[in-house]
Amino acid sequence: MEEQLQKSLVQVARFYDNRKVGDAGFLGFRRSTDLSILFSCLGPLLDEKIIVPNESLFLDLGCADGRVNVFLSYLAKFSIGIELDEWTLDEYMQLRSELDKALKKDGLLTPPENIFLFHGDSMDEDVHGAVTSKTGISFEQFDLFYTYLIMHEEFAGLIVEKAKKGAIFLIYGLQKILPRYHGLRLLEHISPMEGILAFYRKE
Ligand SMILES: C[S@@+](CC[C@H](N)C(=O)[O-])C[C@H]1O[C@@H](n2cnc3c(N)ncnc32)[C@H](O)[C@@H]1O
């Protein structure tokens, strides 16, 4: 990976990891992905061609403040998120402007203009329609789906029903015991990566 890109990703991970939400207290449902762990996964993700730079279409099902979207925007062609709670999604802009300022100050790369975040239920066909209207991407075109454990069974069902063959479902927050889903094949040779991220491929 190019040095400037690598440095920028490290800075993005540091920025958001210093602003974690829900690790303790009543906002537990809002726990956020540790981006430094995701950074450690990038080498294998690229080697395995799970992410193909500037080609992969990424969708975070429950994106909260969009931090995973921002992180993966540097590698994906489009980085799209759907979030149920409007007030959570609203935090995106404030964090982004702080992040962009910090990146610019250090002469690093700001995220590309390929991030689109939507308010709504990730299961809702109308929200999928809104994604298509705005970005031209239909649910069937996404290469990579992501969740931090939230509704993983329902999302697995949705992916089995609607995603293209070969699409990958990444589930963050798992440990040694990995769930199985009918219609999705667990990629056992790389799961759980860093002890926390599992990969499933739609058959
Ligand atoms: C644990 S947080 C993870 C946020 C982010 N993906 C990350 O990894 O840092 C899960 C988010 O999913 C949202 N959520 C739960 N059910 C959802 C649904 N059906 N559609 C969209 N968002 C949902 C919650 O409001 C919460 O903000």
The ligand as an ORCA input file, in Angstrom:
! r2SCAN-3c Opt
* xyz 0 1
  C     -22.957     -1.448     16.974
  S     -23.303     -0.038     15.951
  C     -22.039     -0.187     14.717
  C     -21.774      1.070     13.971
  C     -20.703      0.957     12.865
  N     -21.091      0.024     11.840
  C     -19.390      0.520     13.417
  O     -19.052     -0.644     13.230
  O     -18.709      1.315     14.067
  C     -24.759     -0.591     15.105
  C     -25.635      0.521     14.526
  O     -26.667     -0.120     13.769
  C     -27.858      0.657     13.885
  N     -28.971     -0.224     13.494
  C     -29.576     -1.209     14.204
  N     -30.515     -1.825     13.472
  C     -30.502     -1.214     12.248
  C     -31.247     -1.404     11.044
  N     -32.192     -2.339     10.934
  N     -30.953     -0.614      9.994
  C     -30.015      0.359     10.077
  N     -29.296      0.594     11.195
  C     -29.529     -0.191     12.262
  C     -27.833      1.131     15.323
  O     -28.637      2.280     15.494
  C     -26.332      1.400     15.551
  O     -26.022      2.750     15.282
*
